[in-house]
Amino acid sequence: MALGRRARVSPQRLTARVIGRVQGVGYRWWVVDTATRLRLVGWVRNADDERAVELVAEGEAAPLETLASQLDHGPGAAWVERVEASRGPASGGMTRFEIRR
């Protein structure tokens, strides 16, 4: 590899379901802010069961790890019982981080 040239790293995907008191406390907005600062793309939404938030984030491995490590904290009013997460290859096609519902 030539000096100054970095190896191309494939984008990754983080899929997560955050369970606890995460609806009605600004958790989705917190995820958008955090993911945007980390230069990740994807989406977050309230789950149908009113006790969970679901999200998909794509980007480089290190920022994804940072987001994943912070999901069990969230904003001050949130209380996270558990986080169910998985990783895989990015699908691409997303250009920003957004709230879906």
Residue pairs with C-beta under 8 A, 6 or more apart in sequence:
1 7
9 60
9 61
10 89
10 90
11 58
11 59
11 60
11 89
11 90
11 92
12 58
12 59
12 60
12 61
12 64
12 87
12 88
12 89
12 90
13 56
13 57
13 58
13 87
13 88
13 89
13 90
13 91
14 42
14 55
14 56
14 57
14 58
14 64
14 67
14 68
14 85
14 86
14 87
15 55
15 56
15 85
15 86
15 87
15 88
16 54
16 55
16 56
16 57
16 68
16 71
16 83
16 84
16 85
16 86
17 47
17 52
17 53
17 54
17 83
17 84
17 85
18 27
18 52
18 53
18 54
18 55
18 71
18 72
18 74
18 80
18 83
19 51
19 52
19 80
19 81
19 82
19 83
19 84
20 51
20 52
20 78
20 79
20 80
20 81
20 82
21 51
21 77
21 78
21 79
21 80
22 51
22 52
22 53
22 74
22 78
22 79
22 80
23 46
23 50
23 51
23 52
23 53
25 74
25 75
25 77
25 78
26 75
26 77
26 78
27 53
27 74
27 75
27 78
28 44
28 45
28 46
28 53
28 99
29 75
29 99
30 74
30 75
30 78
31 44
31 53
31 55
31 67
31 71
31 74
31 97
32 44
32 97
32 98
32 99
34 67
34 70
35 41
35 42
35 44
35 57
35 67
35 97
36 96
36 97
38 59
38 63
38 64
38 66
38 67
39 59
39 60
39 63
40 57
40 58
40 59
40 63
40 64
40 67
40 97
41 57
41 58
41 59
41 94
41 95
41 96
41 97
42 55
42 56
42 57
42 58
42 94
42 97
42 98
43 55
43 56
43 94
43 97
43 98
43 99
43 100
44 53
44 54
44 55
44 97
44 98
44 99
44 100
45 53
45 54
45 55
45 99
45 100
45 101
46 52
46 53
46 54
46 101
47 53
47 54
57 64
57 67
57 97
58 64
58 90
58 91
58 92
58 94
59 90
64 87
68 83
68 85
71 80
71 83
71 85
72 80
72 82
72 83
73 80
74 80
